[in-house]
Amino acid sequence: MTVIERATLIGKRVPKMDAPEKASGKTRYIHDIDVSGQLWGKILRSARVHARIRRIDTSRAKALPGVHVVLTAADVPDQRPIGVNKDHPALKGDKVRCVRDEIAAVAADTEAIAQAALALIEVEYEDLPVIADPEAALAPGAPVINEKHADNVAMRFDYAHGDVAQGEAESDVVVEDSFKLHYVTHCCMGVSGVIAEFDASGNLLLHSNTQVPFLHKREFAEILGIDPGRIRIVQPPIGGGFGSKLDIYPFEIIAVYLARAARRPVKLVYTREEEFLASPTRQPVILRLRSGCRKDGSLTFRSVETLHDNGAYTSWGATTPFVMMQTFSSLYRVPHCKYHTTVAYTNNPYAGSFRGYGNLQATFAVESHMDKLAEAVGMDPLAFRLRNAQDPGEVTGQGMTFKSCGFKDCLRSAAERSGFLARHAEYRAAQGAGGRVKRGIGIASMLHVGGGACGTILKLDDFAHVTLMTGASEIGQGSETVLAQLVCEELGLPLSAVTVVNNDTDITPWDVGVHASRTTFIAGNSAIGAARKAKAKILAAAAKKTGVPEGELDLVGGFVVRAASGEAIVELAKLLRGLHFSDKAELVMTTHYYEPPSVHQDKGFKGDVSAAYAWATQVVEVEVDLDTGIVKMTKVTGAHDVGRVINRLGIEGQIEGGVVMGQGYALTENLVIEDGRVKNPSFRDYKLVTAPEIPEMDLAFIETMDGEGPQGAKGVGEAPAICIAAATANAICNATGVRIYELPFTPEKVYRALKGVAPKVAWRTRAAA
Amino acid sequence: MPDAGALERYAAPRALAEALELLRDGDATIVAGGTDLMPQSHSGKARFGSLLLNIRRIAELGGIALEGDTVRIGALTSISALLASPLVRERLSILAQAADQFASEQVRNAATIGGNVCNASPAGDTLVPLIVLDAAVELAAKAGGGIETRTLPLQDFLTGPGRTQRRPHELMTAVRVPLPPAGFVARFYKHGTRPALDISTISLGIGGVRRGDRLERVRVAFGAVAPTPIRARAAEALIEGRALDAAAIEAAAEAAHDEVRPISDVRASDWYRQELVRNMTRRVLAHVAFG
């Protein structure tokens, strides 16, 4: 008797399936793809921040040899506005509202010719007053930026639970501060790009870096006025997304218009400078938070007002209040909460979605106040947080139900591993002592949601090789590998037996897109569902063939085995071949569509929006140089409630990367925008964290085994970036006694704060007005 | 997209004489490592002359040699080669300190000391240590049938951002550094959040010959606080030959703070640069004096 040993891949350190290609430089990104007959597209952007376009003359550009098409808004009368508010035409005709604005586009034989043609386009502007500040945009009589929104308000959000007046009445301590969160941008190593081509029948094929191919398919169909079935989107490997590729942007539509006009494929890929100028940013926010607690440390209320700078057009950044209000209402137990956001049009660049989706901004304010309140009632920061942290089974004022909840374990684990309490006391005591370099330690936690639906098709061939067709895109986060692991676990196969197809809308089933920390959870459950159906089919066939009841069979190591003993009965590949050639020829091919058991929010933004909630606590240690203001991040200790670890190597990489992204947000990254213009569109002056600056990391995983999660897992993609800035603020305060309310903590800003010459963030809120 | 402008010709001679002959017309853009020229041409800041002259193949422009009591560093010497040279590391250690904070490995392999000097950036990383070392610039030109050379103190050679006293038909051939006397100590500091790969917000170099608790022949130099790297003469005067106690250090730091006139830009404000000058002069002086 041959006994097959059971082996599991779950929780193991599995190298990413795409790693060999990427490490050897063989991955073909959009930059590396050229299609036969292709032209190069280039976009002419506005030279002004806010102006009327008096005249555009493209005649010299059109006359340049090698130029095939030059388009302006006048050439595309069928334009439909895009964006969350449908306020954004791809090509601007009468007016420019921001330096990103696309005025004309060229398709030419080469990139150099297209570039040269742009320089030949003459544009005459008539300047309009520039509104570069959202407060100024809301002032009475302010110039109107978008004619459909005469008050310059793009959106408003209002949320409340409980009664903050009662909460305030019950408070022994109340604190209130304004916070200011800055512009940063994704800095994907793979810049934005697309190749658009129409076939002879007018069907559109897009090679696109998008994170939401199925949503885009529909949008392009609307834009072109054609059946969505005639649009196919193929995604080459994507060199980073982080939310930047979640919306549809003018450059994609312009490439389609150029291809339509030229009757040739058109490739349009950004330069790095263009990526800085014209791809979205993280949402900048001005925020006022008022919080209270009782003497015993229990929180009583939070009252929040924010002003979001919408920029000139409305993209996903305007909708970050959806996630921000969840943090204000439900990160720690808050009996009474009120939240308001005004999103104001300005002439600045617009923000999009970015890993964390407003949560970094909200957590920064909340966790600063957690430290201030703890101090005011004389509790240590950990005890104060544990006093207010939720337990499994709790339902928040916003209606979130925490089925699994490792919040307190995250707090205790991160604090214990980092020696938080002893260090916090020691550094605090040393604030007044000598020495020009001060050490500090800070703690912060986060709560994050995830959701959406996903389909899977699973095909087993006659060699028991599995093709997993999933709607979930791979953007470097490692989803291919995790999904393959989950399928292997069900079918008892090695990872090498799985091929993942996830990049072609003509093949893969529908998915809402890669965002919201959702792929492992949602696509994972979908893949498991398809694999279980396949397994049932296989075992039924095996039972029929062998006479052993289905219930006694299992799949292990490529064999159908007796579940109890592991005794091999038949090789899986052989069984499958037998099925193909039997009288009733049959293929093992299954589908599964997974929609999580969450509910949509009601009109008051309440409801259990996520099937599972992820938690994390991070402790940051810093050294602050009092002579320069330089803050050095020396160590990050993270404890993450991830439900369960599926790929240990992958999750470590994802968390390490997220920590570094959070570090950049906290310390060095700053897209400087003055009067609507981007001042530092290059890696020379936009400072990403480089390898030697990365702190030591100690990561712990809290495995709460979520009942709904695939193998118990929850989403983790966004979590690690979220509380680094908040914990850093607390660490700087622990080191120096100075609290800073504005990001990033660049040397000059910190130095000014240490010297007491930094202006406090001032903002007259609607409530105060 | 580089703007080739008036560019008509490219030449890559192997001999200095040939290069100087080509320079006689004067309308040339010189390229060695290209680490400044390439980004400048991409951003449209560099305007090409009619001739692009690649000097990388000219062996005479390489090498680091001790000539009597002068170290001659050929203009084509890469930053990596500076770091690898025992002569530089041991005798001109402040230059090695700056080279160790210069850009990335890849850039250090390509960038040359001649390029860093002739680019004349106020923030040029090798300029401050070279000024502390009293370095001079050697220039060559074709005159009549032969080659004529002249030598200028680096301080005089630099006249403004991107501007030097090099004449259009001249080629910088070397940096000449007098060997510092026994007891010479010097420190370089560059302000930034990264260990390297950063444009200086300010940089400073302090050197002198230590005699007991005194510093003699003091040099205090700053980068990125004026149109060219400068010496802080008031600060120097306050410590020259005096016992370096806390009061002297403080006085020199305040003097340095008062005599620099930095600008505000996307990297830092003028106020902050002045604060850094004071604080870091204090710290580096204490290092030089007591460290």
HADDOCK unambig.tbl for C-alpha pairs under 7 A between the chains (distance, minus, plus):
assign (segid A and resid 627 and name CA) (segid B and resid 279 and name CA) 5.62 0.50 0.50
assign (segid A and resid 628 and name CA) (segid B and resid 276 and name CA) 6.25 0.50 0.50
assign (segid A and resid 630 and name CA) (segid B and resid 193 and name CA) 6.56 0.50 0.50
assign (segid A and resid 693 and name CA) (segid B and resid 194 and name CA) 6.67 0.50 0.50
assign (segid A and resid 748 and name CA) (segid B and resid 268 and name CA) 6.92 0.50 0.50
assign (segid A and resid 748 and name CA) (segid B and resid 272 and name CA) 6.41 0.50 0.50
